[in-house]
Amino acid sequence: MTMTATSAQPTSAIHCRELVRIFSAEGVEVQALQGLDLEVARGELTALVGASGSGKSTLLSILSGLDVPTAGQASVAGFDLLAMRERDRIGYRRNVVGFVWQQTGRNLIPYLTAAENISLTLAVAGHPRAHRAARAGELIDLLGIGDLGDRVPRQLSGGQQQRVAIAVALANSPEVLLADEPTGELDEANSALVLEAMRDVNERLGVTVLIVTHDPGVSDHVRRTVQIRDGRTSTETLRRTEVSDDGAERHIAEEFAVLDRVGRLQLPPDYVQALELRRRVKLSLETDHVQVRKGDTE
Ligand SMILES: Nc1ncnc2c1ncn2[C@@H]1O[C@H](COP(=O)(O)OP(=O)(O)OP(=O)(O)O)[C@@H](O)[C@H]1O
C-alpha cells in the first residue's frame, strides 16, 4: 500500500476539529455536525453517546472513510480524511480501521462459518494461506469463541455473532476499531459480554476503540464517555476506581463540560431547565471558578 499517514497529531488515534457536515436535500440544508471536536488518544477505549439525530452515524461514516465532511479537520491514525484520495480509501478501510455494526447481518457472511468469515477477511487483504489459519486461530482464542469456529452465523446467539464480528474486524490488525451500536440488538447480559470483549481486546492488543451508541448504560463499561448533542461534543464522563486504605474499591464518575478551542461550552439541558436559563446569562469570574447566573428579565 502506498498510503502515507500525515504526522500532524502523532498521539491522537482520532482527531476531529470543528468538523462540519451539511446535507442538502431538495433545497433544505441539515447541519448534522456543527463544529465537532473530538480527540481520542492511541490505545484509548471511548464511548460516544447521543440521542437519535445527534450526529453519531454521520461522524462514524466520516471516520470509517465512507463519507467526506463539508469542513473542518478529521484524521484517524494520522490519515487525513479530507485530503485522502478516493483510491486510498479502500486501503484505509481494509487496513487502518475495523468496524463492528449493529446489524449482525452486516458484519458476517451468513453462509460461511465463524472461522471462514475471519479467513476470508485475511484472504481479501492478501495474506498467504498458511498465515490465515494461524491468525484466525489467534483471534478465535482471543475472543474466547473456540467452540464456535465451525458454526455459521444463524447457529450463534446475537452476542456470539458480535464477538465473531469483533474477530473479523481485528483480522487485519487495524489501529482503530469503530463500533456502531454494537449492542443495539442484544439483551443486557449479551451486551455486557460484548462490551467486555471490546475492553479486553483494547487492553490486550492496544487497539484504539470507539463505541458509538444511544445507550447511556455503555458508560458503566468504559473509562471515558463523550456525549454528543446537536452535532457537537457537549460533556464527558470520566470513571475511575479509588482504593481506600482498608482495600475497599470505590467507583467514581465525574462529568465535565467540553470547552472548545475558542472557549465555547454547552450547559447540560437539565441545568438550563432547572434555573430556567434563556437567551442571556450572567457570567462572573471568581478566583477559582466561573459563575453562570440567570440574566436580567426582559
Ligand atoms: N444523507 C442525509 N441527508 C439529509 N440529512 C441527513 C442525512 N444523514 C443524516 N441526516 C440528518 O443529520 C442529522 C444527524 O443524523 P445522524 O444519522 O448522524 O444521527 P444519529 O445520532 O446517528 O441518529 P440515530 O441514532 O437515529 O441513528 C439528523 O437530523 C438527520 O436527519
The ligand as an SDF file (V2000), in Angstrom:
LIG
                    3D

 31 33  0  0  0  0  0  0  0  0999 V2000
  -27.9990   11.7130    3.9520 N   0  0  0  0  0  0  0  0  0  0  0  0
  -28.6540   12.6180    4.6820 C   0  0  0  0  0  0  0  0  0  0  0  0
  -29.3950   13.5880    4.0810 N   0  0  0  0  0  0  0  0  0  0  0  0
  -30.0350   14.5190    4.8300 C   0  0  0  0  0  0  0  0  0  0  0  0
  -29.9910   14.5890    6.1840 N   0  0  0  0  0  0  0  0  0  0  0  0
  -29.2810   13.6460    6.8270 C   0  0  0  0  0  0  0  0  0  0  0  0
  -28.5810   12.6170    6.1170 C   0  0  0  0  0  0  0  0  0  0  0  0
  -27.9660   11.8140    7.0400 N   0  0  0  0  0  0  0  0  0  0  0  0
  -28.2740   12.3310    8.2490 C   0  0  0  0  0  0  0  0  0  0  0  0
  -29.0550   13.4250    8.1290 N   0  0  0  0  0  0  0  0  0  0  0  0
  -29.5730   14.2610    9.2380 C   0  0  0  0  0  0  0  0  0  0  0  0
  -28.4720   14.6370   10.0410 O   0  0  0  0  0  0  0  0  0  0  0  0
  -28.8200   14.6000   11.4400 C   0  0  0  0  0  0  0  0  0  0  0  0
  -27.8960   13.6340   12.1780 C   0  0  0  0  0  0  0  0  0  0  0  0
  -28.1800   12.3060   11.7380 O   0  0  0  0  0  0  0  0  0  0  0  0
  -27.3840   11.0090   12.2280 P   0  0  0  0  0  0  0  0  0  0  0  0
  -27.9290    9.8490   11.4730 O   0  0  0  0  0  0  0  0  0  0  0  0
  -25.9190   11.2650   12.1420 O   0  0  0  0  0  0  0  0  0  0  0  0
  -27.8020   10.9520   13.7700 O   0  0  0  0  0  0  0  0  0  0  0  0
  -27.6600    9.7370   14.7990 P   0  0  0  0  0  0  0  0  0  0  0  0
  -27.2240   10.3610   16.0910 O   0  0  0  0  0  0  0  0  0  0  0  0
  -26.7890    8.6790   14.2430 O   0  0  0  0  0  0  0  0  0  0  0  0
  -29.1400    9.2110   14.9190 O   0  0  0  0  0  0  0  0  0  0  0  0
  -29.6730    7.6790   15.0940 P   0  0  0  0  0  0  0  0  0  0  0  0
  -29.2240    7.2590   16.4780 O   0  0  0  0  0  0  0  0  0  0  0  0
  -31.1500    7.8350   14.9830 O   0  0  0  0  0  0  0  0  0  0  0  0
  -29.0550    6.8790   14.0040 O   0  0  0  0  0  0  0  0  0  0  0  0
  -30.2760   14.2210   11.5000 C   0  0  0  0  0  0  0  0  0  0  0  0
  -31.0460   15.4130   11.5710 O   0  0  0  0  0  0  0  0  0  0  0  0
  -30.5130   13.5120   10.1750 C   0  0  0  0  0  0  0  0  0  0  0  0
  -31.8470   13.6420    9.7650 O   0  0  0  0  0  0  0  0  0  0  0  0
  1  2  1  0
  2  3  1  0
  2  7  2  0
  3  4  2  0
  4  5  1  0
  5  6  2  0
  6  7  1  0
  6 10  1  0
  7  8  1  0
  8  9  2  0
  9 10  1  0
 10 11  1  0
 11 12  1  0
 11 30  1  0
 12 13  1  0
 13 14  1  0
 13 28  1  0
 14 15  1  0
 15 16  1  0
 16 17  2  0
 16 18  1  0
 16 19  1  0
 19 20  1  0
 20 21  2  0
 20 22  1  0
 20 23  1  0
 23 24  1  0
 24 25  2  0
 24 26  1  0
 24 27  1  0
 28 29  1  0
 28 30  1  0
 30 31  1  0
M  END
$$$$
